[in-house]
Amino acid sequence: MELLTPGTGLIIWQLIIFVLLFLLLSKLAWKPILSSLKEREKSIQDALDTAENTRAEIAKLKADNANLLREARDERDKMLRDAREAGNRLKEEAQIAAKKSADKIIEDARAAINIEKQAAMKDIRIQVSNFSLEIAEKLLKKNLSDDSSQKALVDSYLKDLKIN
């Protein structure tokens, strides 16, 4: 068991060496180790800050993209609504113009029919007056003393009229 237990002198020398090594490291290596740890901590913090800024920027860009997309959809919907309204307005204007045109054509046709009717009535009046004049001339030329001769004359004139 002696091999496993160190001697007191050995423990003292190990303790002295440990303290000297600790003092030497604290004087020479402790500051560079702390500064490198601080630098490492600072670089990690900078990376975390950069990542957080990037996340915030990405979130802002996503929000901006969502707003732009919403605005584009709204604008598209407005353009479609305006196009429909313009189409309906043009359709209504075309219907109104077609109705006005049809009404004008009907009115012109009625006016033409009235003119033709008046011309036909005028022709009928002229013909009736001519027939009346012819009948009067013939009656005046003939002596119509009795009823039978008058009746025969009227019948013959009626036959002439039916033939013409």
MARKOL-22267 format. One record per residue (C-alpha): residue in one letter; residue number from 1; x negated, y, z negated. Coordinates in Angstrom, 3 decimals, decimal comma, always signed. Last residue first. Example, Ala and Ser with C-alpha at 12.3 -4.5 7.8 and 13.67 -1.06 7.14 Angstrom:
2
rec r: s&k: 2&east: -13,670&north: -1,060&up: -7,140
rec r: a&k: 1&east: -12,300&north: -4,500&up: -7,800
END
This chain:
164
rec r: n&k: 164&east: +111,964&north: +50,666&up: +113,474
rec r: i&k: 163&east: +114,505&north: +47,889&up: +113,938
rec r: k&k: 162&east: +116,322&north: +48,668&up: +110,721
rec r: l&k: 161&east: +116,575&north: +52,351&up: +111,660
rec r: d&k: 160&east: +118,049&north: +51,583&up: +115,078
rec r: k&k: 159&east: +120,575&north: +49,241&up: +113,500
rec r: l&k: 158&east: +121,514&north: +51,986&up: +111,048
rec r: y&k: 157&east: +121,972&north: +54,402&up: +113,930
rec r: s&k: 156&east: +124,267&north: +51,959&up: +115,705
rec r: d&k: 155&east: +126,311&north: +51,471&up: +112,551
rec r: v&k: 154&east: +126,635&north: +55,250&up: +112,019
rec r: l&k: 153&east: +127,841&north: +55,725&up: +115,626
rec r: a&k: 152&east: +130,347&north: +52,869&up: +115,374
rec r: k&k: 151&east: +131,737&north: +54,328&up: +112,140
rec r: q&k: 150&east: +132,093&north: +57,785&up: +113,658
rec r: s&k: 149&east: +133,778&north: +56,322&up: +116,740
rec r: s&k: 148&east: +136,155&north: +54,385&up: +114,534
rec r: d&k: 147&east: +136,964&north: +57,404&up: +112,403
rec r: d&k: 146&east: +138,152&north: +59,638&up: +115,233
rec r: s&k: 145&east: +136,956&north: +62,959&up: +116,533
rec r: l&k: 144&east: +133,259&north: +62,516&up: +116,608
rec r: n&k: 143&east: +132,256&north: +64,500&up: +119,604
rec r: k&k: 142&east: +128,785&north: +63,728&up: +120,501
rec r: k&k: 141&east: +125,971&north: +66,222&up: +120,824
rec r: l&k: 140&east: +126,333&north: +67,427&up: +117,264
rec r: l&k: 139&east: +126,131&north: +63,951&up: +115,940
rec r: k&k: 138&east: +123,042&north: +63,208&up: +118,009
rec r: e&k: 137&east: +121,318&north: +66,314&up: +116,783
rec r: a&k: 136&east: +122,350&north: +65,645&up: +113,179
rec r: i&k: 135&east: +121,072&north: +62,104&up: +113,420
rec r: e&k: 134&east: +117,784&north: +63,310&up: +114,857
rec r: l&k: 133&east: +117,465&north: +65,975&up: +112,178
rec r: s&k: 132&east: +118,244&north: +63,482&up: +109,438
rec r: f&k: 131&east: +115,727&north: +61,070&up: +110,872
rec r: n&k: 130&east: +113,107&north: +63,840&up: +110,961
rec r: s&k: 129&east: +113,985&north: +64,850&up: +107,392
rec r: v&k: 128&east: +113,704&north: +61,264&up: +106,295
rec r: q&k: 127&east: +110,376&north: +60,914&up: +108,127
rec r: i&k: 126&east: +109,013&north: +64,117&up: +106,595
rec r: r&k: 125&east: +110,230&north: +63,108&up: +103,165
rec r: i&k: 124&east: +108,660&north: +59,665&up: +103,593
rec r: d&k: 123&east: +105,379&north: +61,237&up: +104,723
rec r: k&k: 122&east: +105,399&north: +63,558&up: +101,683
rec r: m&k: 121&east: +106,154&north: +60,630&up: +99,430
rec r: a&k: 120&east: +103,230&north: +58,734&up: +100,992
rec r: a&k: 119&east: +100,925&north: +61,741&up: +100,510
rec r: q&k: 118&east: +102,096&north: +62,116&up: +96,917
rec r: k&k: 117&east: +101,511&north: +58,416&up: +96,316
rec r: e&k: 116&east: +98,070&north: +58,586&up: +97,951
rec r: i&k: 115&east: +97,148&north: +61,553&up: +95,755
rec r: n&k: 114&east: +98,545&north: +59,788&up: +92,692
rec r: i&k: 113&east: +96,612&north: +56,637&up: +93,577
rec r: a&k: 112&east: +93,424&north: +58,687&up: +94,040
rec r: a&k: 111&east: +93,967&north: +60,354&up: +90,658
rec r: r&k: 110&east: +94,619&north: +56,984&up: +89,066
rec r: a&k: 109&east: +91,441&north: +55,605&up: +90,678
rec r: d&k: 108&east: +89,448&north: +58,615&up: +89,466
rec r: e&k: 107&east: +90,843&north: +58,112&up: +85,955
rec r: i&k: 106&east: +89,991&north: +54,416&up: +86,076
rec r: i&k: 105&east: +86,474&north: +55,178&up: +87,333
rec r: k&k: 104&east: +86,066&north: +57,835&up: +84,631
rec r: d&k: 103&east: +87,303&north: +55,436&up: +81,946
rec r: a&k: 102&east: +84,899&north: +52,770&up: +83,214
rec r: s&k: 101&east: +82,007&north: +55,241&up: +83,139
rec r: k&k: 100&east: +82,959&north: +56,414&up: +79,658
rec r: k&k: 99&east: +83,252&north: +52,799&up: +78,515
rec r: a&k: 98&east: +79,875&north: +51,956&up: +80,076
rec r: a&k: 97&east: +78,272&north: +54,995&up: +78,419
rec r: i&k: 96&east: +79,792&north: +54,044&up: +75,055
rec r: q&k: 95&east: +78,638&north: +50,448&up: +75,463
rec r: a&k: 94&east: +75,152&north: +51,592&up: +76,474
rec r: e&k: 93&east: +75,006&north: +53,932&up: +73,472
rec r: e&k: 92&east: +76,162&north: +51,116&up: +71,186
rec r: k&k: 91&east: +73,526&north: +48,762&up: +72,589
rec r: l&k: 90&east: +70,843&north: +51,440&up: +72,302
rec r: r&k: 89&east: +71,828&north: +52,041&up: +68,668
rec r: n&k: 88&east: +71,873&north: +48,320&up: +67,958
rec r: g&k: 87&east: +68,435&north: +47,942&up: +69,517
rec r: a&k: 86&east: +67,122&north: +50,970&up: +67,610
rec r: e&k: 85&east: +68,531&north: +49,560&up: +64,367
rec r: r&k: 84&east: +66,997&north: +46,170&up: +65,087
rec r: a&k: 83&east: +63,642&north: +47,781&up: +65,907
rec r: d&k: 82&east: +63,796&north: +49,891&up: +62,735
rec r: r&k: 81&east: +64,538&north: +46,791&up: +60,640
rec r: l&k: 80&east: +61,689&north: +44,911&up: +62,311
rec r: m&k: 79&east: +59,333&north: +47,844&up: +61,716
rec r: k&k: 78&east: +60,469&north: +48,096&up: +58,097
rec r: d&k: 77&east: +59,943&north: +44,371&up: +57,579
rec r: r&k: 76&east: +56,472&north: +44,610&up: +59,103
rec r: e&k: 75&east: +55,678&north: +47,620&up: +56,909
rec r: d&k: 74&east: +56,862&north: +45,761&up: +53,825
rec r: r&k: 73&east: +54,835&north: +42,721&up: +54,825
rec r: a&k: 72&east: +51,755&north: +44,883&up: +55,404
rec r: e&k: 71&east: +52,302&north: +46,638&up: +52,071
rec r: r&k: 70&east: +52,612&north: +43,282&up: +50,295
rec r: l&k: 69&east: +49,450&north: +42,029&up: +51,984
rec r: l&k: 68&east: +47,603&north: +45,213&up: +51,098
rec r: n&k: 67&east: +48,769&north: +44,954&up: +47,503
rec r: a&k: 66&east: +47,762&north: +41,284&up: +47,307
rec r: n&k: 65&east: +44,387&north: +42,140&up: +48,847
rec r: d&k: 64&east: +43,909&north: +44,943&up: +46,327
rec r: a&k: 63&east: +44,822&north: +42,591&up: +43,476
rec r: k&k: 62&east: +42,409&north: +39,981&up: +44,811
rec r: l&k: 61&east: +39,728&north: +42,657&up: +45,198
rec r: k&k: 60&east: +40,293&north: +43,777&up: +41,598
rec r: a&k: 59&east: +40,069&north: +40,185&up: +40,364
rec r: i&k: 58&east: +36,887&north: +39,709&up: +42,392
rec r: e&k: 57&east: +35,463&north: +42,931&up: +40,924
rec r: a&k: 56&east: +36,332&north: +41,816&up: +37,403
rec r: r&k: 55&east: +34,760&north: +38,415&up: +38,009
rec r: t&k: 54&east: +31,668&north: +40,082&up: +39,483
rec r: n&k: 53&east: +31,431&north: +42,394&up: +36,498
rec r: e&k: 52&east: +31,723&north: +39,384&up: +34,175
rec r: a&k: 51&east: +29,056&north: +37,509&up: +36,139
rec r: t&k: 50&east: +26,793&north: +40,556&up: +36,077
rec r: d&k: 49&east: +27,320&north: +40,924&up: +32,340
rec r: l&k: 48&east: +26,555&north: +37,217&up: +31,816
rec r: a&k: 47&east: +23,437&north: +37,493&up: +33,983
rec r: d&k: 46&east: +22,357&north: +40,584&up: +32,061
rec r: q&k: 45&east: +22,950&north: +38,744&up: +28,765
rec r: i&k: 44&east: +20,868&north: +35,801&up: +30,001
rec r: s&k: 43&east: +18,119&north: +38,183&up: +31,135
rec r: k&k: 42&east: +18,214&north: +39,949&up: +27,756
rec r: e&k: 41&east: +18,068&north: +36,674&up: +25,829
rec r: r&k: 40&east: +15,132&north: +35,540&up: +27,960
rec r: e&k: 39&east: +13,407&north: +38,868&up: +27,433
rec r: k&k: 38&east: +14,084&north: +38,619&up: +23,694
rec r: l&k: 37&east: +12,737&north: +35,064&up: +23,662
rec r: s&k: 36&east: +9,666&north: +36,212&up: +25,627
rec r: s&k: 35&east: +9,181&north: +39,057&up: +23,148
rec r: l&k: 34&east: +9,572&north: +36,703&up: +20,203
rec r: i&k: 33&east: +7,059&north: +34,227&up: +21,658
rec r: p&k: 32&east: +4,646&north: +37,040&up: +22,547
rec r: k&k: 31&east: +4,957&north: +38,461&up: +19,009
rec r: w&k: 30&east: +4,528&north: +35,070&up: +17,260
rec r: a&k: 29&east: +1,518&north: +33,956&up: +19,283
rec r: l&k: 28&east: -1,455&north: +35,864&up: +17,819
rec r: k&k: 27&east: -0,726&north: +36,948&up: +14,275
rec r: s&k: 26&east: +2,024&north: +34,428&up: +13,507
rec r: l&k: 25&east: +0,078&north: +31,672&up: +15,247
rec r: l&k: 24&east: -3,031&north: +32,379&up: +13,163
rec r: l&k: 23&east: -1,025&north: +32,606&up: +9,964
rec r: f&k: 22&east: +0,770&north: +29,318&up: +10,712
rec r: l&k: 21&east: -2,479&north: +27,635&up: +11,698
rec r: l&k: 20&east: -4,088&north: +28,817&up: +8,488
rec r: v&k: 19&east: -1,080&north: +27,633&up: +6,447
rec r: f&k: 18&east: -1,034&north: +24,250&up: +8,211
rec r: i&k: 17&east: -4,794&north: +23,809&up: +7,845
rec r: i&k: 16&east: -4,576&north: +24,545&up: +4,125
rec r: l&k: 15&east: -1,644&north: +22,123&up: +3,698
rec r: q&k: 14&east: -3,416&north: +19,421&up: +5,648
rec r: w&k: 13&east: -6,541&north: +19,917&up: +3,520
rec r: i&k: 12&east: -4,469&north: +19,681&up: +0,336
rec r: i&k: 11&east: -2,683&north: +16,522&up: +1,538
rec r: l&k: 10&east: -5,993&north: +14,911&up: +2,442
rec r: g&k: 9&east: -7,466&north: +15,698&up: -0,948
rec r: t&k: 8&east: -4,423&north: +14,204&up: -2,608
rec r: g&k: 7&east: -4,826&north: +10,882&up: -0,826
rec r: p&k: 6&east: -2,355&north: +9,601&up: +1,675
rec r: t&k: 5&east: -0,056&north: +6,747&up: +0,851
rec r: l&k: 4&east: +0,423&north: +4,132&up: +3,540
rec r: l&k: 3&east: -2,978&north: +2,589&up: +3,458
rec r: e&k: 2&east: -2,924&north: +2,232&up: -0,222
rec r: m&k: 1&east: +0,000&north: +0,000&up: +0,000
END
